[in-house]
Amino acid sequence: MITRDFADEAAGYQSVLSEIRKDLHQIPEFGINLPKTRERVLASIHGLGEIHLSERQSSIVLHIKGGLPGPTVLLRADMDALAVTEATGLDFASTNGYMHACGHDLHMAIGIGAAHLLATHKDELKGDVIIWFQPGEEGHGGADIMLEENLHMITGSKPIAAYGIHVTSSWQPPFTFGGKSGALMASASDMLVTFKGRGGHGSSPWMAKDPISAMTEAITALQTMVTKRFNAFDPVVVNVGWINAGDTHTTNVIPETAAFGATIRTFSPGNLAKVQEYAGELLDGIAKAFGVEVSYDIGAHPTEVVMNDEAATERVRRVVKATFGDDRWIEWPHPIAGAEDFGSIVREIPGAFIFLGASPDKQDWMTAAPNHSNYATFDEGVLPDGAALLAGLAFEALEDWHSAQ
């Protein structure tokens, strides 16, 4: 038994949520300043509650005051797009060089749907709900900016629970919700490395100091470091995403510098510190051995591990199964190495992040174009269910709090 089942009511929102999603899909914006996106979201939540706007970015906080006194629950929907040129061929595809390839247009529509459900039943709410529409999730620190601005404290007290949903075009069967307690997603940070040698002629490498050789040695050695110095049951990923040395027009020049960048993924705070220590030692040693200099920034631009609270996750299981049936919940056996700045939110507030399978109709979810692909598409049929779950979780969290008093 749960406090309120919103599934049937939310189903009536299908057409309007699909329309909102299509509108948002056609105006993708990048980073933390999203004026067109914010305008469209504001138009969709007008009159539902108090609106609070950030001065530093295009975030929106909707405050829905419950009819009964109680604590606050936070719901979050991210807003920003990716710098990807869309190739889906959809009749509402974006054309400005950006794309909602990670489904944030669906997240906003889900958040808007939840807002309407909660506002309709606000007299029954045993507390308040704040809904964050957050820019800058894709590596721009949007969640941290909102926390720094105390936008989680607008009711005067810290929320007792926080929830967010992420759609996926692959990874799990359509219309299923998935997750786990504990570590759900990795911490992500960058490793930026530059070797500086002495340029020279390619015919006489002994008269130069070749930074390329040092760089390639380092890239290989980092993979050995990961496999030999870290516990396989607390994994670490170090993956090089770009290298830069010399130019493509000349083969007989030894360049002065060679650089590379890598992403670091860890599932425990201690491992990031170890990567910083071990990789620093490794890079310094290789530079010395090759007679070159090295500079590096290890652990730059970090996001937090998404650490789902046990009680908050159990509430998700309960609400999903009661609302949609047992077969709609998938218990993840292990975390994934993807990253999300929802980790910053659950660092401050006990909460849970949930995945929602949204692979397109008539496509195999195991082979569908994944999130971040310029071919990624999503089934809008999941929008009402996502909205119903977020609204139901808000009601249930407030009810649980009152029952525990």
N, C-alpha and C positions, 0 to 999 in steps of 0.2 A: 504494500500500500504506500502510495506517495501522496504528497500534499495536493498536487494538481497535475493533470495530464493535459498538455496543450496540443497534442498531435492533431486531433480533428479540427480544432479551431485554426491552427497554423496552416492546415491544408488549404483553407480558403484564401490564403495569402499568395498562392503559387503564382498567379499571373502578375500581380503587382511587384512581387519580389524579382521575378524574371525580368520585368521591364526595367526595374532599378539596376539590376545587375548588368543588363545590356548597355544602359546609359553609361554606367561607370566603366565598363570595358572599353568603350570608345574614347574615353578621355584619360588614359593612363598618365600618371605623373610620377617623377622619380625623386627620391630623397625625402626631405622633411618639409618642403614648401610645396603644397598641393592645392592651389587656390580653386581650381575647377572642381576637383574631387570634394573638397570641403563644402563648396557651395551646393553640390548635388546632395550630399549627405544631410546638410542642414535643412534643405527643402523637404527631405523625407522624414525628418523627426520633429518638424515644427509643431509646437503646441503639446509635446509629450511630457515636458518637464523643464527644469532649469538647464540652461546651456552655459558652459564655461569653455572659453577659448584660450589657447596658449598664446603667449607673446613671442615665443621663440620658434614655433613651428605650427603647422596647420592642424594640430590635434583638436579634437572636440571631446568634451565630457558632457554626457547627458545624465542629469540627476533626476531620478524618479523617486519621489517621496511616497513611502507607504502610508496606508491609512492607520496603521498601528505602530506604536513605538518599538524600536529594536535596532540591531546593528546594521552594518552595510555590507553588501556583496558587490564585487567588481566583476564586470564582464568586459572582455576586450576583443576588438576587431581591428586588424591592421589595414592600412590604406594604400601603401605605396606600390608602384609597379617596378619592373625591371627594365634595364637598357637592352631590350631584345626587340628585334624587328619581327613582327608577327607574320607567320606563314600558314595560318590555319585555313584560310579561304572562307572563313565565316562571313556572313553578310553584315555582321556588326564588328568585324575585326578592326583593330586600331591601325592607324596609318601614320603615326607621328614618330616612329622609331622606338617607342616604348611599348610594353605589353604587360598585361596582368597574367603572366605566365605561371605565377604561383598561386593564383586563385584568390587574391586579396579582394577582387571585386565581389566574389561570392561571400567572403567573410563579412564585408560591409553590409551586403544584403541580408545576411543571417543576423547580424547585429541590429539592423533596422527592424527586421521582423520580430526579434526578441523584444525590442523596445516597445513596439506596438502592443504585443501581447501583455507585457508587464504594465504598461500605462492603462490598458483596458481594465485590468484587474488590480489596480494599485490600492484600492480600498481594502483589499484582502491581504496585502503585503504586510508582513510583520517586521517591517524595517525598511531600509532604503536600498536602492540599486543604482550604482553608477556604471555607465557604459562608456568605455574608452574607445574612441575611434582614433587609432594611433598611426601616424606616419613613420617613415624611417625604420621599418623593421629590417629591411634588406641591407644590414651593415652600416646603418647611419645613426644608431644609438637612440632611436625614437622613444623606446620605453624608458631608458635612463633619464632622458630629458623630462618626460612627464613626471617621473618620480622626483627628480630634482626640483620641479615646480610644485611639488606636493599636491598634484592633481588626484592622488589617491586619498587625500585627506579632506576633501571638500565638504564632507558631512561633519567634520570635526573629530572623527575617530577613524582609526585604521580599519579597513575591511576585514571581516572574519574569513573570507574565502574569495578566491579569484579563479575565473574559468575562461578558457579560450578554445576555439575550434579551428582546426586547419584541414582544408580539403586536400585530397590527393587524387591525381588523375591515374595513378597506378598504385603499387605497394599493397593495397588491400582491396577486397571485394567491394563493389559498389553498394552504397546505402548502409554499410556497416560502420559502426563506431569502434575505435580501437585505442588502446593505451595500456599503461601499467603504472604501478606506484614506484617510487624511487626514481632513479635516473631514466629519463625518457629520451632526451636528446643531448648531444654533446656540447661542451664548450668549444667555441671556435675562436681562433686567433691567427695572426699572420706571422710568418717568418720572412724577413727581408734582409738579404745578404748581398754585399758587394765586395769582391776581391779586387785589389789594386796592385798591378805589377809595373812592368816597364815595357812599353811598346817596342816593337822591332820588326825586322824583316822575317818573313816566314821561312826563308832559306837558312836562317841562322838563329834558331830558337835559343841556343846556349848564350847568345849575346843579349837576350831579353829576359824578362821575368813574366812567364806566361800565366795570366789569370784564368784562362779557360781550363787549363789542366787542373788547377786548384778547385775551380768550381765543379767540374765533373766528378772529381774525386769526392768532394763534399756531398754532392747529391747522392752518390752511391752509398757513402758511409753513413748518411743519415738513416737510410733504410735498414742497414745492419744495426745501428743504434736502437731503432725501434724494436727489432725482433730479439735482440740480445740483452737489452737493459730494462725492459718493461714486462710486467706480468701479463701473460696472454689473456688472463681473465679480468684484467682492468685495462682494456686496450687503448693504444695510442695510434693515431694516424698522422703522418707527416707526408703530404703529397705536394710535389712541386708543380705549380701551375703555369709558370712562365720563366724563361731564361732570356738573357740579353747580352750579347757580346759581338763586337765587330759589326760588319755590315754585309748585306747579301751581294754586294757588287765586287767585293775584293776578297781573294783567298790567300794572298801572300803577305798579309799584314797581321802581326800579333798585336791585339788591342791592348790598351792600358788597363781597361777595367772589364770585368765580367760580373754579372749580377743575376740573381734568381729570387723568386718569391714562392713561398709554399704556404699552404693552409695547415694548421695544427688542430687536431680534434682530440679531446680528452674527456673522460667521464668522471674525473675526480680532481679537485683543486690541487692536490699534491702532485699529480702527474704533470700539470702544466709547469709547476716550479721545477720539476726534474728535467723536463724538456729544455727549459731555459738554461739550467746548469749544464746538462750533458752536451747539448748542442753547442753551447758556447765554448766548452772545453775542446770539443771536436773541431770546430771551425778555427779556433786559435792554433791548435796543433797542426792542422793541415796548412794553414797560412805560413807557419814557421817552417814546415818541411819543404814547402815550395818556394820559399824566399819571397813571399808577397805579403801585402797587408790585407787585413779584413776588417770590415765594419758590419754590424748586424743589429737588428731589432727583433728579438724573439719574444713572441707573445703580444704583439701589437694588436690593437683594436679587439680586445677579447669580449666575447659574450659568455654569459653564465651557463652552466649545465641546467637544463630544464629538469628540475627535481620535483616530481609530483608527490604531494602529500598523501599519506596513506588514507586518512579519513576522507579527504576530498575526492580521492580516486574511487574509494568504495561508494561514495555518494553517486558518482557518475555511473558506476556499474548498476546500482540500484535503480536509478532513474531511467537509464537506457532500457533495461530489461522490463521494467514495469510499464514503460510508455510504448515501446516498440516490439518487445519480445526478446527472449533469451538469445535467439540466433543473430540478433543485430549487434551483439557485443563480441569483440575479439580481444582476448587477453594477449598482449604482446609478450613473447618469451624473453626478449632482450631489447635494449635501447637501440636507437639508430644514430649514425654519426652526423646526421644533419644538425643544424643549429638554429636557434630561435631566440630572440631577445625577450620572449615571455619568461625566460630564465631569470631575468632581472626582477620581474614581478613576483614570481614565487620565491625569490630570495627574501622578499619583504613580507609577503602575504601567503599563508598556506593555500595552495590551490592545485589545479590539475589542468593539463593541456590534453586535448582530445583530437584524434584524427578521424576524419569522415571520408570514407571512400566515395569518390565522385567520378569514377571513370566514365567516359562518354557512352551513351546508349549504343548497343550493338558492337562495342569494341571489347576485346579481351583485356581485362585489367592488368594482366601479367605482361602484356606487350605494348600497351598504350603508351603514347609519348608521355614522358614523366614531367612533373613540375619543373619549371625553368626552361623547358624546351620551347622553341618558337612554334612548335606544332601542338603544344599541350592544349587540350580542350577538356571541359568539365560538364557534367550533367546537372542542369539547373533544378532537376527534380529533387535534389537533396536540400534545397534552401528551406522549405517549411520544416523539415525534420531538424535541421540545425538550429533554427529559431526556437522550435518547441523545446529542444533539449536545454539551450541556454536559459530560457525563461523558467523551465522546470527546475533547473539546478539552483537558480536564485531563490525560488520559493522554498525548495527543500532545505537549502543551507540555513535560511532564516528560521524555518520550522525546527530544524535540528538544534539550533542554538537555544531557542526558547524551551525546548523539551529538556535540555541539559541543565537549565537553571533551577 
